[in-house]
Amino acid sequence: MKDMIVSGGENVFSAEVESVISTHPDVAAVAVIGIPSNQWGESVHAIIIPKPGTNPDEASIIAHCKAHIAGYKCPRSITLRSEPFPMSGAGKVLKRELRAPYWDGQSRSVH
C-alpha cells in the first residue's frame, strides 16, 4: 500500500513510474517514493542510480516520463545516488529507509 503515492487526490503507483524511468538510457536503477508536499499532500520523487559514465539531468528524466505516462505521475524532483539502494534479505529495495529522511520531523507519514 505504501508504494502508492497520493498526490493531489490522484493515485500514483511507484512501480509504474519506476518502469518508465528504468527505460531511460542513463538509468541503472530507480526507486520512486512519495515525499511531503504542502500543496499536493505527497509529491512523486525519484531516486536514481545512473549508469557508469553517465550523468542524467532532471529535465531529461522528466521529459522521458512525460512522453510515456500522465503528467501527474511524473516525478516532481529527482535525486541522483551513487551508493546502492538498501535491500531486504529477499532482495527488495527498502523504500521506508529511502523515505525516512524526507518524512523526519513530520507528525505523520502522509500529508
PDB file as gemmi writes it, atoms N, CA and C in Angstrom:
CRYST1    1.000    1.000    1.000  90.00  90.00  90.00 P 1                      
ATOM      1  N   MET A   1       0.821  -1.194   0.000  1.00  0.00           N  
ATOM      2  CA  MET A   1       0.000   0.000   0.000  1.00  0.00           C  
ATOM      3  C   MET A   1       0.866   1.260   0.000  1.00  0.00           C  
ATOM      4  N   LYS A   2       1.996   1.262   0.697  1.00  0.00           N  
ATOM      5  CA  LYS A   2       2.833   2.447   0.770  1.00  0.00           C  
ATOM      6  C   LYS A   2       3.518   2.719  -0.562  1.00  0.00           C  
ATOM      7  N   ASP A   3       3.490   1.761  -1.476  1.00  0.00           N  
ATOM      8  CA  ASP A   3       4.050   2.005  -2.799  1.00  0.00           C  
ATOM      9  C   ASP A   3       3.077   2.795  -3.675  1.00  0.00           C  
ATOM     10  N   MET A   4       1.944   3.173  -3.089  1.00  0.00           N  
ATOM     11  CA  MET A   4       1.023   4.055  -3.784  1.00  0.00           C  
ATOM     12  C   MET A   4       1.208   5.455  -3.197  1.00  0.00           C  
ATOM     13  N   ILE A   5       1.372   6.415  -4.079  1.00  0.00           N  
ATOM     14  CA  ILE A   5       1.556   7.809  -3.688  1.00  0.00           C  
ATOM     15  C   ILE A   5       0.249   8.535  -4.005  1.00  0.00           C  
ATOM     16  N   VAL A   6      -0.280   9.262  -3.043  1.00  0.00           N  
ATOM     17  CA  VAL A   6      -1.488  10.042  -3.271  1.00  0.00           C  
ATOM     18  C   VAL A   6      -1.055  11.494  -3.415  1.00  0.00           C  
ATOM     19  N   SER A   7      -1.116  11.986  -4.636  1.00  0.00           N  
ATOM     20  CA  SER A   7      -0.671  13.340  -4.940  1.00  0.00           C  
ATOM     21  C   SER A   7      -1.832  14.135  -5.521  1.00  0.00           C  
ATOM     22  N   GLY A   8      -2.307  15.110  -4.755  1.00  0.00           N  
ATOM     23  CA  GLY A   8      -3.424  15.926  -5.225  1.00  0.00           C  
ATOM     24  C   GLY A   8      -4.686  15.120  -5.453  1.00  0.00           C  
ATOM     25  N   GLY A   9      -4.893  14.075  -4.677  1.00  0.00           N  
ATOM     26  CA  GLY A   9      -6.080  13.236  -4.815  1.00  0.00           C  
ATOM     27  C   GLY A   9      -5.965  12.165  -5.887  1.00  0.00           C  
ATOM     28  N   GLU A  10      -4.857  12.124  -6.599  1.00  0.00           N  
ATOM     29  CA  GLU A  10      -4.630  11.116  -7.642  1.00  0.00           C  
ATOM     30  C   GLU A  10      -3.720  10.011  -7.106  1.00  0.00           C  
ATOM     31  N   ASN A  11      -4.026   8.776  -7.434  1.00  0.00           N  
ATOM     32  CA  ASN A  11      -3.190   7.651  -7.026  1.00  0.00           C  
ATOM     33  C   ASN A  11      -2.089   7.423  -8.053  1.00  0.00           C  
ATOM     34  N   VAL A  12      -0.862   7.369  -7.570  1.00  0.00           N  
ATOM     35  CA  VAL A  12       0.286   7.112  -8.434  1.00  0.00           C  
ATOM     36  C   VAL A  12       0.993   5.881  -7.882  1.00  0.00           C  
ATOM     37  N   PHE A  13       1.103   4.846  -8.698  1.00  0.00           N  
ATOM     38  CA  PHE A  13       1.790   3.631  -8.268  1.00  0.00           C  
ATOM     39  C   PHE A  13       3.261   3.737  -8.637  1.00  0.00           C  
ATOM     40  N   SER A  14       4.120   3.621  -7.635  1.00  0.00           N  
ATOM     41  CA  SER A  14       5.549   3.808  -7.852  1.00  0.00           C  
ATOM     42  C   SER A  14       6.104   2.818  -8.871  1.00  0.00           C  
ATOM     43  N   ALA A  15       5.582   1.598  -8.910  1.00  0.00           N  
ATOM     44  CA  ALA A  15       6.088   0.598  -9.851  1.00  0.00           C  
ATOM     45  C   ALA A  15       5.900   1.044 -11.301  1.00  0.00           C  
ATOM     46  N   GLU A  16       4.796   1.719 -11.593  1.00  0.00           N  
ATOM     47  CA  GLU A  16       4.548   2.203 -12.955  1.00  0.00           C  
ATOM     48  C   GLU A  16       5.569   3.270 -13.343  1.00  0.00           C  
ATOM     49  N   VAL A  17       5.829   4.196 -12.426  1.00  0.00           N  
ATOM     50  CA  VAL A  17       6.785   5.270 -12.700  1.00  0.00           C  
ATOM     51  C   VAL A  17       8.199   4.699 -12.803  1.00  0.00           C  
ATOM     52  N   GLU A  18       8.538   3.757 -11.920  1.00  0.00           N  
ATOM     53  CA  GLU A  18       9.855   3.112 -11.965  1.00  0.00           C  
ATOM     54  C   GLU A  18      10.068   2.382 -13.284  1.00  0.00           C  
ATOM     55  N   SER A  19       9.017   1.735 -13.776  1.00  0.00           N  
ATOM     56  CA  SER A  19       9.111   1.005 -15.038  1.00  0.00           C  
ATOM     57  C   SER A  19       9.467   1.940 -16.191  1.00  0.00           C  
ATOM     58  N   VAL A  20       8.863   3.109 -16.225  1.00  0.00           N  
ATOM     59  CA  VAL A  20       9.140   4.079 -17.286  1.00  0.00           C  
ATOM     60  C   VAL A  20      10.548   4.649 -17.146  1.00  0.00           C  
ATOM     61  N   ILE A  21      10.913   5.063 -15.929  1.00  0.00           N  
ATOM     62  CA  ILE A  21      12.234   5.670 -15.724  1.00  0.00           C  
ATOM     63  C   ILE A  21      13.346   4.668 -16.019  1.00  0.00           C  
ATOM     64  N   SER A  22      13.124   3.405 -15.713  1.00  0.00           N  
ATOM     65  CA  SER A  22      14.162   2.387 -15.940  1.00  0.00           C  
ATOM     66  C   SER A  22      14.488   2.200 -17.419  1.00  0.00           C  
ATOM     67  N   THR A  23      13.617   2.667 -18.308  1.00  0.00           N  
ATOM     68  CA  THR A  23      13.901   2.549 -19.746  1.00  0.00           C  
ATOM     69  C   THR A  23      14.748   3.708 -20.264  1.00  0.00           C  
ATOM     70  N   HIS A  24      15.006   4.706 -19.427  1.00  0.00           N  
ATOM     71  CA  HIS A  24      15.874   5.821 -19.830  1.00  0.00           C  
ATOM     72  C   HIS A  24      17.291   5.278 -20.002  1.00  0.00           C  
ATOM     73  N   PRO A  25      18.002   5.637 -21.064  1.00  0.00           N  
ATOM     74  CA  PRO A  25      19.314   5.038 -21.342  1.00  0.00           C  
ATOM     75  C   PRO A  25      20.405   5.324 -20.299  1.00  0.00           C  
ATOM     76  N   ASP A  26      20.236   6.344 -19.456  1.00  0.00           N  
ATOM     77  CA  ASP A  26      21.264   6.676 -18.466  1.00  0.00           C  
ATOM     78  C   ASP A  26      20.979   6.125 -17.071  1.00  0.00           C  
ATOM     79  N   VAL A  27      19.890   5.367 -16.918  1.00  0.00           N  
ATOM     80  CA  VAL A  27      19.464   4.916 -15.594  1.00  0.00           C  
ATOM     81  C   VAL A  27      19.816   3.443 -15.375  1.00  0.00           C  
ATOM     82  N   ALA A  28      20.577   3.182 -14.301  1.00  0.00           N  
ATOM     83  CA  ALA A  28      20.912   1.805 -13.922  1.00  0.00           C  
ATOM     84  C   ALA A  28      19.864   1.231 -12.979  1.00  0.00           C  
ATOM     85  N   ALA A  29      19.405   2.045 -12.022  1.00  0.00           N  
ATOM     86  CA  ALA A  29      18.397   1.602 -11.047  1.00  0.00           C  
ATOM     87  C   ALA A  29      17.595   2.811 -10.595  1.00  0.00           C  
ATOM     88  N   VAL A  30      16.352   2.550 -10.188  1.00  0.00           N  
ATOM     89  CA  VAL A  30      15.477   3.654  -9.750  1.00  0.00           C  
ATOM     90  C   VAL A  30      14.541   3.164  -8.660  1.00  0.00           C  
ATOM     91  N   ALA A  31      14.240   4.062  -7.731  1.00  0.00           N  
ATOM     92  CA  ALA A  31      13.209   3.835  -6.724  1.00  0.00           C  
ATOM     93  C   ALA A  31      12.371   5.109  -6.672  1.00  0.00           C  
ATOM     94  N   VAL A  32      11.062   4.955  -6.674  1.00  0.00           N  
ATOM     95  CA  VAL A  32      10.156   6.096  -6.637  1.00  0.00           C  
ATOM     96  C   VAL A  32       9.409   6.067  -5.308  1.00  0.00           C  
ATOM     97  N   ILE A  33       9.406   7.215  -4.628  1.00  0.00           N  
ATOM     98  CA  ILE A  33       8.763   7.332  -3.318  1.00  0.00           C  
ATOM     99  C   ILE A  33       7.908   8.595  -3.278  1.00  0.00           C  
ATOM    100  N   GLY A  34       7.057   8.676  -2.278  1.00  0.00           N  
ATOM    101  CA  GLY A  34       6.302   9.891  -2.030  1.00  0.00           C  
ATOM    102  C   GLY A  34       6.985  10.693  -0.945  1.00  0.00           C  
ATOM    103  N   ILE A  35       7.139  11.995  -1.182  1.00  0.00           N  
ATOM    104  CA  ILE A  35       7.727  12.879  -0.181  1.00  0.00           C  
ATOM    105  C   ILE A  35       6.705  13.956   0.175  1.00  0.00           C  
ATOM    106  N   PRO A  36       6.834  14.595   1.342  1.00  0.00           N  
ATOM    107  CA  PRO A  36       5.835  15.578   1.758  1.00  0.00           C  
ATOM    108  C   PRO A  36       5.722  16.759   0.795  1.00  0.00           C  
ATOM    109  N   SER A  37       4.496  17.194   0.573  1.00  0.00           N  
ATOM    110  CA  SER A  37       4.228  18.374  -0.242  1.00  0.00           C  
ATOM    111  C   SER A  37       3.087  19.134   0.407  1.00  0.00           C  
ATOM    112  N   ASN A  38       3.314  20.403   0.719  1.00  0.00           N  
ATOM    113  CA  ASN A  38       2.246  21.209   1.318  1.00  0.00           C  
ATOM    114  C   ASN A  38       1.096  21.410   0.348  1.00  0.00           C  
ATOM    115  N   GLN A  39       1.398  21.460  -0.946  1.00  0.00           N  
ATOM    116  CA  GLN A  39       0.368  21.699  -1.947  1.00  0.00           C  
ATOM    117  C   GLN A  39      -0.403  20.433  -2.312  1.00  0.00           C  
ATOM    118  N   TRP A  40       0.303  19.307  -2.486  1.00  0.00           N  
ATOM    119  CA  TRP A  40      -0.312  18.091  -3.032  1.00  0.00           C  
ATOM    120  C   TRP A  40      -0.469  16.963  -2.014  1.00  0.00           C  
ATOM    121  N   GLY A  41      -0.019  17.126  -0.798  1.00  0.00           N  
ATOM    122  CA  GLY A  41      -0.048  16.041   0.184  1.00  0.00           C  
ATOM    123  C   GLY A  41       1.234  15.231   0.092  1.00  0.00           C  
ATOM    124  N   GLU A  42       1.391  14.572  -1.030  1.00  0.00           N  
ATOM    125  CA  GLU A  42       2.635  13.874  -1.349  1.00  0.00           C  
ATOM    126  C   GLU A  42       3.060  14.283  -2.749  1.00  0.00           C  
ATOM    127  N   SER A  43       4.346  14.257  -2.981  1.00  0.00           N  
ATOM    128  CA  SER A  43       4.899  14.573  -4.292  1.00  0.00           C  
ATOM    129  C   SER A  43       5.720  13.377  -4.759  1.00  0.00           C  
ATOM    130  N   VAL A  44       5.659  13.086  -6.045  1.00  0.00           N  
ATOM    131  CA  VAL A  44       6.415  11.964  -6.607  1.00  0.00           C  
ATOM    132  C   VAL A  44       7.890  12.350  -6.686  1.00  0.00           C  
ATOM    133  N   HIS A  45       8.747  11.510  -6.098  1.00  0.00           N  
ATOM    134  CA  HIS A  45      10.193  11.755  -6.069  1.00  0.00           C  
ATOM    135  C   HIS A  45      10.914  10.498  -6.543  1.00  0.00           C  
ATOM    136  N   ALA A  46      11.854  10.656  -7.467  1.00  0.00           N  
ATOM    137  CA  ALA A  46      12.632   9.525  -7.985  1.00  0.00           C  
ATOM    138  C   ALA A  46      14.058   9.600  -7.461  1.00  0.00           C  
ATOM    139  N   ILE A  47      14.542   8.465  -6.995  1.00  0.00           N  
ATOM    140  CA  ILE A  47      15.938   8.343  -6.589  1.00  0.00           C  
ATOM    141  C   ILE A  47      16.580   7.427  -7.619  1.00  0.00           C  
ATOM    142  N   ILE A  48      17.609   7.947  -8.287  1.00  0.00           N  
ATOM    143  CA  ILE A  48      18.188   7.259  -9.444  1.00  0.00           C  
ATOM    144  C   ILE A  48      19.664   6.966  -9.229  1.00  0.00           C  
ATOM    145  N   ILE A  49      20.053   5.753  -9.580  1.00  0.00           N  
ATOM    146  CA  ILE A  49      21.465   5.385  -9.662  1.00  0.00           C  
ATOM    147  C   ILE A  49      21.801   5.384 -11.155  1.00  0.00           C  
ATOM    148  N   PRO A  50      22.642   6.334 -11.602  1.00  0.00           N  
ATOM    149  CA  PRO A  50      22.967   6.414 -13.028  1.00  0.00           C  
ATOM    150  C   PRO A  50      23.882   5.271 -13.475  1.00  0.00           C  
ATOM    151  N   LYS A  51      23.819   4.968 -14.759  1.00  0.00           N  
ATOM    152  CA  LYS A  51      24.766   4.010 -15.329  1.00  0.00           C  
ATOM    153  C   LYS A  51      26.161   4.618 -15.258  1.00  0.00           C  
ATOM    154  N   PRO A  52      27.185   3.785 -15.098  1.00  0.00           N  
ATOM    155  CA  PRO A  52      28.559   4.311 -15.028  1.00  0.00           C  
ATOM    156  C   PRO A  52      28.894   5.162 -16.250  1.00  0.00           C  
ATOM    157  N   GLY A  53      29.521   6.299 -15.994  1.00  0.00           N  
ATOM    158  CA  GLY A  53      29.937   7.176 -17.080  1.00  0.00           C  
ATOM    159  C   GLY A  53      28.850   8.101 -17.595  1.00  0.00           C  
ATOM    160  N   THR A  54      27.671   8.074 -16.967  1.00  0.00           N  
ATOM    161  CA  THR A  54      26.593   8.963 -17.404  1.00  0.00           C  
ATOM    162  C   THR A  54      26.245   9.934 -16.282  1.00  0.00           C  
ATOM    163  N   ASN A  55      25.585  10.999 -16.644  1.00  0.00           N  
ATOM    164  CA  ASN A  55      25.144  11.988 -15.673  1.00  0.00           C  
ATOM    165  C   ASN A  55      23.778  12.520 -16.117  1.00  0.00           C  
ATOM    166  N   PRO A  56      22.713  11.727 -15.888  1.00  0.00           N  
ATOM    167  CA  PRO A  56      21.395  12.165 -16.350  1.00  0.00           C  
ATOM    168  C   PRO A  56      20.949  13.426 -15.611  1.00  0.00           C  
ATOM    169  N   ASP A  57      20.260  14.305 -16.322  1.00  0.00           N  
ATOM    170  CA  ASP A  57      19.767  15.509 -15.667  1.00  0.00           C  
ATOM    171  C   ASP A  57      18.263  15.376 -15.438  1.00  0.00           C  
ATOM    172  N   GLU A  58      17.786  16.127 -14.469  1.00  0.00           N  
ATOM    173  CA  GLU A  58      16.387  16.057 -14.059  1.00  0.00           C  
ATOM    174  C   GLU A  58      15.439  16.326 -15.227  1.00  0.00           C  
ATOM    175  N   ALA A  59      15.755  17.307 -16.050  1.00  0.00           N  
ATOM    176  CA  ALA A  59      14.881  17.670 -17.167  1.00  0.00           C  
ATOM    177  C   ALA A  59      14.718  16.524 -18.169  1.00  0.00           C  
ATOM    178  N   SER A  60      15.798  15.813 -18.471  1.00  0.00           N  
ATOM    179  CA  SER A  60      15.691  14.715 -19.447  1.00  0.00           C  
ATOM    180  C   SER A  60      14.895  13.539 -18.881  1.00  0.00           C  
ATOM    181  N   ILE A  61      15.035  13.276 -17.599  1.00  0.00           N  
ATOM    182  CA  ILE A  61      14.267  12.189 -16.966  1.00  0.00           C  
ATOM    183  C   ILE A  61      12.779  12.541 -16.970  1.00  0.00           C  
ATOM    184  N   ILE A  62      12.450  13.765 -16.585  1.00  0.00           N  
ATOM    185  CA  ILE A  62      11.043  14.179 -16.541  1.00  0.00           C  
ATOM    186  C   ILE A  62      10.442  14.203 -17.942  1.00  0.00           C  
ATOM    187  N   ALA A  63      11.181  14.683 -18.928  1.00  0.00           N  
ATOM    188  CA  ALA A  63      10.697  14.680 -20.315  1.00  0.00           C  
ATOM    189  C   ALA A  63      10.449  13.257 -20.793  1.00  0.00           C  
ATOM    190  N   HIS A  64      11.344  12.344 -20.434  1.00  0.00           N  
ATOM    191  CA  HIS A  64      11.177  10.928 -20.791  1.00  0.00           C  
ATOM    192  C   HIS A  64       9.875  10.389 -20.185  1.00  0.00           C  
ATOM    193  N   CYS A  65       9.617  10.735 -18.935  1.00  0.00           N  
ATOM    194  CA  CYS A  65       8.390  10.279 -18.268  1.00  0.00           C  
ATOM    195  C   CYS A  65       7.150  10.856 -18.938  1.00  0.00           C  
ATOM    196  N   LYS A  66       7.182  12.155 -19.229  1.00  0.00           N  
ATOM    197  CA  LYS A  66       6.014  12.804 -19.832  1.00  0.00           C  
ATOM    198  C   LYS A  66       5.670  12.227 -21.198  1.00  0.00           C  
ATOM    199  N   ALA A  67       6.654  11.639 -21.869  1.00  0.00           N  
ATOM    200  CA  ALA A  67       6.405  11.019 -23.169  1.00  0.00           C  
ATOM    201  C   ALA A  67       5.701   9.672 -23.031  1.00  0.00           C  
ATOM    202  N   HIS A  68       5.704   9.096 -21.807  1.00  0.00           N  
ATOM    203  CA  HIS A  68       5.171   7.749 -21.629  1.00  0.00           C  
ATOM    204  C   HIS A  68       4.018   7.620 -20.639  1.00  0.00           C  
ATOM    205  N   ILE A  69       3.909   8.549 -19.689  1.00  0.00           N  
ATOM    206  CA  ILE A  69       2.837   8.467 -18.694  1.00  0.00           C  
ATOM    207  C   ILE A  69       2.231   9.860 -18.469  1.00  0.00           C  
ATOM    208  N   ALA A  70       1.106   9.888 -17.778  1.00  0.00           N  
ATOM    209  CA  ALA A  70       0.422  11.153 -17.496  1.00  0.00           C  
ATOM    210  C   ALA A  70       1.310  12.084 -16.670  1.00  0.00           C  
ATOM    211  N   GLY A  71       1.156  13.369 -16.884  1.00  0.00           N  
ATOM    212  CA  GLY A  71       1.985  14.365 -16.228  1.00  0.00           C  
ATOM    213  C   GLY A  71       1.955  14.306 -14.709  1.00  0.00           C  
ATOM    214  N   TYR A  72       0.782  14.017 -14.119  1.00  0.00           N  
ATOM    215  CA  TYR A  72       0.694  13.987 -12.661  1.00  0.00           C  
ATOM    216  C   TYR A  72       1.469  12.808 -12.054  1.00  0.00           C  
ATOM    217  N   LYS A  73       1.816  11.821 -12.873  1.00  0.00           N  
ATOM    218  CA  LYS A  73       2.583  10.669 -12.392  1.00  0.00           C  
ATOM    219  C   LYS A  73       4.092  10.899 -12.472  1.00  0.00           C  
ATOM    220  N   CYS A  74       4.504  11.903 -13.203  1.00  0.00           N  
ATOM    221  CA  CYS A  74       5.927  12.180 -13.386  1.00  0.00           C  
ATOM    222  C   CYS A  74       6.546  12.726 -12.106  1.00  0.00           C  
ATOM    223  N   PRO A  75       7.816  12.411 -11.866  1.00  0.00           N  
ATOM    224  CA  PRO A  75       8.467  12.935 -10.662  1.00  0.00           C  
ATOM    225  C   PRO A  75       8.524  14.457 -10.676  1.00  0.00           C  
ATOM    226  N   ARG A  76       8.320  15.046  -9.523  1.00  0.00           N  
ATOM    227  CA  ARG A  76       8.458  16.494  -9.348  1.00  0.00           C  
ATOM    228  C   ARG A  76       9.898  16.832  -8.967  1.00  0.00           C  
ATOM    229  N   SER A  77      10.608  15.828  -8.454  1.00  0.00           N  
ATOM    230  CA  SER A  77      12.007  16.013  -8.065  1.00  0.00           C  
ATOM    231  C   SER A  77      12.750  14.697  -8.224  1.00  0.00           C  
ATOM    232  N   ILE A  78      14.076  14.831  -8.374  1.00  0.00           N  
ATOM    233  CA  ILE A  78      14.930  13.665  -8.604  1.00  0.00           C  
ATOM    234  C   ILE A  78      16.209  13.830  -7.805  1.00  0.00           C  
ATOM    235  N   THR A  79      16.658  12.729  -7.218  1.00  0.00           N  
ATOM    236  CA  THR A  79      17.950  12.694  -6.537  1.00  0.00           C  
ATOM    237  C   THR A  79      18.810  11.657  -7.223  1.00  0.00           C  
ATOM    238  N   LEU A  80      20.044  12.028  -7.556  1.00  0.00           N  
ATOM    239  CA  LEU A  80      20.999  11.055  -8.092  1.00  0.00           C  
ATOM    240  C   LEU A  80      21.781  10.479  -6.920  1.00  0.00           C  
ATOM    241  N   ARG A  81      22.039   9.203  -6.980  1.00  0.00           N  
ATOM    242  CA  ARG A  81      22.679   8.493  -5.874  1.00  0.00           C  
ATOM    243  C   ARG A  81      23.746   7.571  -6.442  1.00  0.00           C  
ATOM    244  N   SER A  82      24.909   7.548  -5.797  1.00  0.00           N  
ATOM    245  CA  SER A  82      25.980   6.676  -6.282  1.00  0.00           C  
ATOM    246  C   SER A  82      26.030   5.351  -5.524  1.00  0.00           C  
ATOM    247  N   GLU A  83      25.614   5.347  -4.267  1.00  0.00           N  
ATOM    248  CA  GLU A  83      25.662   4.105  -3.486  1.00  0.00           C  
ATOM    249  C   GLU A  83      24.430   3.245  -3.771  1.00  0.00           C  
ATOM    250  N   PRO A  84      24.550   1.930  -3.598  1.00  0.00           N  
ATOM    251  CA  PRO A  84      23.428   1.034  -3.871  1.00  0.00           C  
ATOM    252  C   PRO A  84      22.247   1.307  -2.926  1.00  0.00           C  
ATOM    253  N   PHE A  85      21.066   0.908  -3.352  1.00  0.00           N  
ATOM    254  CA  PHE A  85      19.878   1.042  -2.520  1.00  0.00           C  
ATOM    255  C   PHE A  85      19.950   0.065  -1.348  1.00  0.00           C  
ATOM    256  N   PRO A  86      19.354   0.424  -0.194  1.00  0.00           N  
ATOM    257  CA  PRO A  86      19.263  -0.546   0.899  1.00  0.00           C  
ATOM    258  C   PRO A  86      18.320  -1.672   0.467  1.00  0.00           C  
ATOM    259  N   MET A  87      18.726  -2.894   0.702  1.00  0.00           N  
ATOM    260  CA  MET A  87      17.943  -4.046   0.247  1.00  0.00           C  
ATOM    261  C   MET A  87      17.551  -4.939   1.426  1.00  0.00           C  
ATOM    262  N   SER A  88      16.409  -5.596   1.286  1.00  0.00           N  
ATOM    263  CA  SER A  88      15.968  -6.574   2.278  1.00  0.00           C  
ATOM    264  C   SER A  88      16.654  -7.903   1.984  1.00  0.00           C  
ATOM    265  N   GLY A  89      16.498  -8.848   2.872  1.00  0.00           N  
ATOM    266  CA  GLY A  89      17.049 -10.184   2.660  1.00  0.00           C  
ATOM    267  C   GLY A  89      16.461 -10.860   1.432  1.00  0.00           C  
ATOM    268  N   ALA A  90      15.255 -10.441   1.054  1.00  0.00           N  
ATOM    269  CA  ALA A  90      14.589 -11.010  -0.124  1.00  0.00           C  
ATOM    270  C   ALA A  90      14.983 -10.293  -1.405  1.00  0.00           C  
ATOM    271  N   GLY A  91      15.863  -9.282  -1.290  1.00  0.00           N  
ATOM    272  CA  GLY A  91      16.335  -8.585  -2.478  1.00  0.00           C  
ATOM    273  C   GLY A  91      15.458  -7.436  -2.942  1.00  0.00           C  
ATOM    274  N   LYS A  92      14.556  -6.951  -2.070  1.00  0.00           N  
ATOM    275  CA  LYS A  92      13.699  -5.818  -2.424  1.00  0.00           C  
ATOM    276  C   LYS A  92      14.288  -4.534  -1.848  1.00  0.00           C  
ATOM    277  N   VAL A  93      14.082  -3.430  -2.564  1.00  0.00           N  
ATOM    278  CA  VAL A  93      14.546  -2.124  -2.099  1.00  0.00           C  
ATOM    279  C   VAL A  93      13.741  -1.739  -0.850  1.00  0.00           C  
ATOM    280  N   LEU A  94      14.443  -1.318   0.189  1.00  0.00           N  
ATOM    281  CA  LEU A  94      13.788  -0.894   1.426  1.00  0.00           C  
ATOM    282  C   LEU A  94      13.405   0.584   1.303  1.00  0.00           C  
ATOM    283  N   LYS A  95      12.235   0.813   0.733  1.00  0.00           N  
ATOM    284  CA  LYS A  95      11.792   2.177   0.476  1.00  0.00           C  
ATOM    285  C   LYS A  95      11.544   2.952   1.756  1.00  0.00           C  
ATOM    286  N   ARG A  96      11.195   2.278   2.835  1.00  0.00           N  
ATOM    287  CA  ARG A  96      10.973   3.002   4.095  1.00  0.00           C  
ATOM    288  C   ARG A  96      12.249   3.700   4.533  1.00  0.00           C  
ATOM    289  N   GLU A  97      13.415   3.087   4.243  1.00  0.00           N  
ATOM    290  CA  GLU A  97      14.689   3.722   4.572  1.00  0.00           C  
ATOM    291  C   GLU A  97      14.979   4.902   3.642  1.00  0.00           C  
ATOM    292  N   LEU A  98      14.542   4.806   2.404  1.00  0.00           N  
ATOM    293  CA  LEU A  98      14.725   5.917   1.466  1.00  0.00           C  
ATOM    294  C   LEU A  98      13.785   7.081   1.798  1.00  0.00           C  
ATOM    295  N   ARG A  99      12.569   6.756   2.285  1.00  0.00           N  
ATOM    296  CA  ARG A  99      11.588   7.785   2.643  1.00  0.00           C  
ATOM    297  C   ARG A  99      11.921   8.501   3.945  1.00  0.00           C  
ATOM    298  N   ALA A 100      12.554   7.799   4.884  1.00  0.00           N  
ATOM    299  CA  ALA A 100      12.749   8.305   6.247  1.00  0.00           C  
ATOM    300  C   ALA A 100      13.312   9.727   6.324  1.00  0.00           C  
ATOM    301  N   PRO A 101      14.387  10.075   5.600  1.00  0.00           N  
ATOM    302  CA  PRO A 101      14.921  11.439   5.750  1.00  0.00           C  
ATOM    303  C   PRO A 101      13.946  12.540   5.321  1.00  0.00           C  
ATOM    304  N   TYR A 102      13.081  12.235   4.377  1.00  0.00           N  
ATOM    305  CA  TYR A 102      12.138  13.229   3.876  1.00  0.00           C  
ATOM    306  C   TYR A 102      10.980  13.452   4.852  1.00  0.00           C  
ATOM    307  N   TRP A 103      10.591  12.396   5.571  1.00  0.00           N  
ATOM    308  CA  TRP A 103       9.455  12.472   6.476  1.00  0.00           C  
ATOM    309  C   TRP A 103       9.876  12.745   7.915  1.00  0.00           C  
ATOM    310  N   ASP A 104      11.187  12.818   8.180  1.00  0.00           N  
ATOM    311  CA  ASP A 104      11.676  13.088   9.528  1.00  0.00           C  
ATOM    312  C   ASP A 104      11.130  14.440  10.011  1.00  0.00           C  
ATOM    313  N   GLY A 105      10.585  14.446  11.198  1.00  0.00           N  
ATOM    314  CA  GLY A 105      10.033  15.679  11.752  1.00  0.00           C  
ATOM    315  C   GLY A 105       8.576  15.919  11.392  1.00  0.00           C  
ATOM    316  N   GLN A 106       8.005  15.089  10.538  1.00  0.00           N  
ATOM    317  CA  GLN A 106       6.593  15.218  10.185  1.00  0.00           C  
ATOM    318  C   GLN A 106       5.754  14.508  11.257  1.00  0.00           C  
ATOM    319  N   SER A 107       4.585  15.032  11.544  1.00  0.00           N  
ATOM    320  CA  SER A 107       3.745  14.423  12.557  1.00  0.00           C  
ATOM    321  C   SER A 107       3.158  13.089  12.094  1.00  0.00           C  
ATOM    322  N   ARG A 108       3.077  12.890  10.800  1.00  0.00           N  
ATOM    323  CA  ARG A 108       2.598  11.610  10.249  1.00  0.00           C  
ATOM    324  C   ARG A 108       3.269  11.380   8.909  1.00  0.00           C  
ATOM    325  N   SER A 109       3.153  10.164   8.386  1.00  0.00           N  
ATOM    326  CA  SER A 109       3.904   9.843   7.184  1.00  0.00           C  
ATOM    327  C   SER A 109       3.156  10.125   5.880  1.00  0.00           C  
ATOM    328  N   VAL A 110       2.004  10.759   5.972  1.00  0.00           N  
ATOM    329  CA  VAL A 110       1.322  11.285   4.795  1.00  0.00           C  
ATOM    330  C   VAL A 110       0.816  12.665   5.141  1.00  0.00           C  
ATOM    331  N   HIS A 111       0.681  13.508   4.168  1.00  0.00           N  
ATOM    332  CA  HIS A 111       0.232  14.876   4.419  1.00  0.00           C  
ATOM    333  C   HIS A 111      -1.259  14.995   4.231  1.00  0.00           C  
TER     334      HIS A 111                                                      
END                                                                             
